[in-house]
Amino acid sequence: MDIGSRLKQLRKAKGLTALELAEKIDITREHLSAVENNMKSISLITLQKICDVLGITLAEFFSAGENTLSPEYMELINNAKVLTKKQLKILNEFLKALKEKNDNV
């Protein structure tokens, strides 16, 4: 598995810049960039901190197989996680209407 690319994909899906993530886990942006470009390795402790910030488990980080969602889907899910039940209902109704409109085109 390409840990650097996976990290970059998940960071971008969460809408974080390299600087923002680096500051949250107390490393330099340069170090994070080197990790994302597979030029440096990262400790398991730091990787756990990254996963905590991204709102995922280590298992989810390493589950980059067929079931891996695109950054767009990850962003949608992360945005939906903070919605109220009422907001989720409205979002689902909107998505269903959008799908129906698309099916009729």
N, C-alpha and C positions, 0 to 999 in steps of 0.2 A: 504494500500500500504506500502511496505517495502522501506522507503525512503533511508535508508543506502545502501541497495543492488542496488537500482536504481541509486543512485549517483555513486557507485563504477563501475557499468556497463557502465555508460555514460563517466565517467572519463577515463576508460581503452579504450573505443572505440575512444576517442579523442587522445589517445596515451600519456596521461599525467601520471606522477607518483603522488603519494599522496603528496609528498614534493613540486613538481612543482605547483600543484593546490593550495595547502595551501599557498604557497608564493604569488601566484597571487591574492588571496582573503584576504590576511593578517590575517591568523589564523595559529596556529601551526599544524604540521603534526600529532601530537598526538591527537589534537582535531578533525581533519578531520577523522583520523582513528577511533576514538570513535564514530563519527557520522555514518561512513560507517558500523560499527559493531553494530549499534543501541543501543549504550551505552549512548549516549548523543543526545540531540535534537539540532536543528539548527534554528536560527531566519530566518524569511522570507527575511529580508534584505540580510543576508549572502547567502541564497539559490538563491536569484536573482543575486548576484555577481557570484556565481558558474555557473548559467545558462548563464550569459553574457560571461564568459570565455569559456564555452562549445559551445557557438554559438547557443543556443536554447532558447525558451521561457519557462516561467513557465508552460504554458499549455502543451507544448511538454514534459516537465519533468514529469508531472503527467499523461500523456496519455500512461500509460504502460499496454495496453490491448492487444488484438489480433494483432493490427497493429504495435506493438513495433518491431522494427528491431533488429536483432542480432548485437552484437558488431562488427562483421565483415562487415555487411552492413553499419552500422553507420560510421565505419572507411573509407569505400569506398566513402560514400557520403561526409564526411568531407574533404577527399583528393580531391574529384572532385570539391568542392566549390571554390577552389583557382586556378583552371585551367582556361586558356584562352579559348575562343570559339574554336579556332583551336585545342587546346589540347583536349578539350571535344569531338570534332568530331573524332579525332584520337582514343581516348579511346573508344568511342562508336563503331567505326569500328572494333577495336580489339576485343571488347566484343562480337559483332555479329559473327565475324569469329570464336572465341573460342566456342560460342554456337553451330554454324553450325558444327564444327568439333566434338563436343560432341554428337550432334544429329546423326551423321553418324557413331559413334562407336558402 
